[in-house]
Amino acid sequence: MALARDDTHNFSKTLCTEITLLAGLGVEGDAHQGVTVKHRSRVARDPNQPNLRQVHLIHAELHDELVAAGFTVEAGDMGENITTRGIDLLGLPTGTKLHIGAEAIVEVTGLRNPCVQIDRFQKGMMQACLDKDADGNLVRKAGVMSIVLAGGIVRLGDDIRVELPAGAHRPLVAV
């Protein structure tokens, strides 16, 4: 649905018609590109931890839900690199591979943990990105994080093929 990147640590990212994914690094020209973590709060804790948040994907259905709740949000606004539609990103198990376009492959590492920056963007939005399931467990709806296994150019409108991991499925947790 949309692609975005930003070379600074802004909350929102700039829309573009293509991005280049670099194996083991992330989105070329994006502030979160790198082998080690680049998210400022995580760098403050331990700058040497591996970057499991190289590429951020959000489902457009979340944007639809937020707009219906009265928020103004469009692709790229929440800092995502790739906006999808029709893929249950939150229901994917850890280790799912997403084949994007002709060459790129990302591996889903976990859920994005909604943070205070979402409320700074629009007051009340962080709570709207959280929910509870039938058992009372916290549900994080702000998309998934991934690492780049195989690089390549991703173009607006490229297909995404889901490859589930073998063995027992491990539910996503915040990374």
ABEGO torsion letter per residue (X at the ends): XBBBBBABBBABBBBBABBBBBBGAEBBGBAABEABBABAAAAAABAABBBAAABBBBBAAAAAAAAAAGBBBBBGAAGBABBBBGBBAAABBBGBBBBBEAABBBBBAEBBBBBAAAAAABBGAAAAABBBBAAGBBBBAAEBBBBBABBEBBBBGBBBBBBBBBEBBBBBBBX
